[in-house]
Amino acid sequence: MTYQWVDCDRTVIAARYDRIAGLIGFIDWLFFVPPHFRKRAASRLGLKPGGRVLEIGCGTGRNFANLREEVGPTGQVYGVDLSSGMLEKARDLCEEHGWTNIEVTQEDAATYAAPEPLDAVLFGLSYNTMPHHRLVLHQALKQLRPGGRIVIMDGKLPPGLGGRLLLPFSLWLMRFTMLGNPLIKPWLDLAGVVDDFEMEEFLFGSWYICWGNKPSAAASDEVPTGEQLIAAE
């Protein structure tokens, strides 16, 4: 059987996330997000105190505590998201905890540019929600210093019969919740543009973290143009 996925435009995605901004904790529980998953992903960024990190799809800021722990009080955390409702909660969280070294921006990640070179980029449960994910990936790569790291944390269908049985339900459920596309394979996109690619899986292959380092400056000059990436989607 052949399955198809219809991507939503950015306006639809932002509106959906505005509506579910108060439910992200519940959705984590609904989708069985492993309790250590977010902290593990932050640790894979390879950050040091004073580092600069961007989270793409930062949402309500559920990863901020872990990211701030990695860079320390002298580091800087940037977050970008399409949803004003999500970012309102993220800003409230920063104010509540007195986190002054976190800056969030409402913008399409395909055009967002951090104000300084980055040591790491995290896609926090966001990569497969973006119809232009490859364009966003390459925009992120351009902002990294050579040797900087990209980490993608997300869910996927488990391998084998279990995944095939879950696919119809996953397609239905995601259309009404997170709008994630279960048919794409973000780890393959990342593996194609980084060095030292690695990946680990959790909960019988239902969740994964993958990461890799930006190649040298010479290799980075070969990054495709936005037009080429859009044509490939």
C-alpha positions, 0 to 999 in steps of 0.5 A: 500500500502506498501512503502520501503526506500532504504538507501544510503551509507555514501559516497552518503550522503556526496556527496549529501550534498556537492552539496546542501550546498549553498541551505540550507536556501532555503530548510528550506523555501521549507520545511516550517521549522518554523522560531522559530524552531531552537532556540526552539530546542536549548532551550530544551537542558537544557544548562547553561553557560559554558556547552559543547554541540555537534551537530550531522549533524551540516551542515553549522552551522545554529544552531551555533548562538543559541547553542552559546547563550545557553553555552555563551562565556565560553562554547564549541560547537562541530559539526560533519558532513560527508560533507566537503562542509557543513563544509566549510560554517560552518567554514566560518560562525564561522570566520565571527562572530569570534566564537572561541569556536566552533570546527567542524569535518568531520567524521561519527558521529558513530565513532566521540568522543568529546574531553570531556564529554558532557552536551547535544547533538543535532541532527539538522535535521539529525537523519533520514538522517543516515542509521545507526541512532541507532548506532549514537544515542548510540554513542552520549549517551555514550559521555553524562554525566549522566543526560545530554540531547539529543534533536532531531529536525526534520520533519515528516509526519503529522498524519491521512489522510494528512500524508498518502496523503503526503507520496508518494510525501515525498519519491520522494522529499527526494530522490532528496534533504535531503535524509531523511527517512520519514518512521522511527520514531526517537522519539521512538528510543530516548524514549527507551534509555532516562529518562523523555522523552518529545515531542512537535509538530509544524505546524500540526504535520509536525515538532517536537522536542523531548528530554530526559535525559541520565539515571544513570550510572548503567542504561547506562551500558546496552547500546547495542553493535554496532553489536547488533544495526547494526543487528537491523537496 
